[in-house]
Amino acid sequence: MMEFDPTRPKWMQIADVIRERIASGAYPPRHLISEVKMEQEFGVARVTVRKVTAALRKDGLIVTTPGMGSFVTERNVDESTEEG
């Protein structure tokens, strides 16, 4: 279970974790982002998970198909490989 920072909303912290997994390739393009698995992994309510998926959709990181779920979008190689 994740240790949450009490000074930031949980959904923001979870979204950061998912963003990192997408950026690192742990969640490759077309990977299913399961709301049920997020609820279980992070121990949060479905309403919190919905905020996470809404934020990721807004960022263009996932696309949601009604009746199928949310999937990692195809990424342009240029923007996913950035050396820091």
C-alpha positions as CSV (number, residue, x, y, z in Angstrom):
1,M,0.0,0.0,0.0
2,M,1.2,3.4,-0.9
3,E,2.2,6.0,1.7
4,F,0.2,9.1,0.9
5,D,1.5,12.6,1.4
6,P,-1.1,14.2,3.7
7,T,-0.5,17.6,2.0
8,R,-1.7,16.6,-1.5
9,P,-4.9,15.0,-2.7
10,K,-4.6,11.2,-3.1
11,W,-5.8,11.2,-6.7
12,M,-2.9,13.6,-7.7
13,Q,-0.4,11.3,-6.1
14,I,-1.9,8.2,-7.7
15,A,-1.9,10.0,-11.1
16,D,1.8,10.8,-10.6
17,V,2.5,7.1,-10.0
18,I,0.5,6.0,-13.2
19,R,2.2,8.8,-15.2
20,E,5.6,7.4,-14.1
21,R,4.6,3.9,-15.1
22,I,3.5,5.1,-18.5
23,A,6.7,7.1,-19.0
24,S,8.9,4.3,-18.0
25,G,7.2,1.8,-20.3
26,A,5.9,-0.3,-17.3
27,Y,2.5,0.5,-18.8
28,P,3.0,0.3,-22.6
29,P,0.7,1.6,-25.3
30,R,-2.7,-0.1,-25.3
31,H,-2.2,-1.3,-21.7
32,L,-5.5,-1.5,-19.8
33,I,-5.7,0.9,-16.9
34,S,-8.0,-0.9,-14.6
35,E,-10.1,1.2,-12.1
36,V,-10.7,-1.9,-10.0
37,K,-7.0,-2.7,-9.8
38,M,-6.2,0.9,-8.9
39,E,-8.8,0.8,-6.1
40,Q,-7.3,-2.4,-4.7
41,E,-3.6,-1.3,-5.1
42,F,-4.0,2.1,-3.6
43,G,-6.8,1.4,-1.2
44,V,-9.0,4.2,-2.4
45,A,-12.7,4.7,-3.4
46,R,-13.9,4.5,-7.0
47,V,-14.6,8.3,-7.0
48,T,-10.8,8.9,-6.3
49,V,-9.9,6.5,-9.1
50,R,-12.2,8.4,-11.5
51,K,-10.4,11.6,-10.8
52,V,-7.1,9.9,-11.6
53,T,-8.4,8.6,-15.0
54,A,-10.0,12.0,-15.8
55,A,-6.6,13.7,-15.2
56,L,-4.7,11.2,-17.3
57,R,-7.3,11.6,-20.1
58,K,-6.9,15.4,-19.9
59,D,-3.2,14.9,-20.3
60,G,-3.7,12.7,-23.3
61,L,-2.0,9.7,-21.6
62,I,-5.0,7.4,-21.7
63,V,-8.2,7.1,-23.8
64,T,-11.4,5.7,-22.4
65,T,-13.7,3.5,-24.5
66,P,-17.2,3.0,-22.9
67,G,-17.8,-0.6,-22.0
68,M,-14.1,-1.5,-22.5
69,G,-12.1,0.6,-20.2
70,S,-9.1,3.0,-20.2
71,F,-6.0,2.3,-22.2
72,V,-2.6,3.9,-22.5
73,T,-2.5,6.0,-25.7
74,E,0.0,5.4,-28.5
75,R,2.9,7.7,-27.8
76,N,5.1,9.6,-30.1
77,V,8.7,8.3,-29.6
78,D,10.2,11.8,-29.6
79,E,8.3,12.9,-26.5
80,S,8.6,9.6,-24.5
81,T,12.5,9.5,-24.6
82,E,13.8,12.5,-22.9
83,E,17.1,12.4,-21.1
84,G,17.1,14.4,-17.9
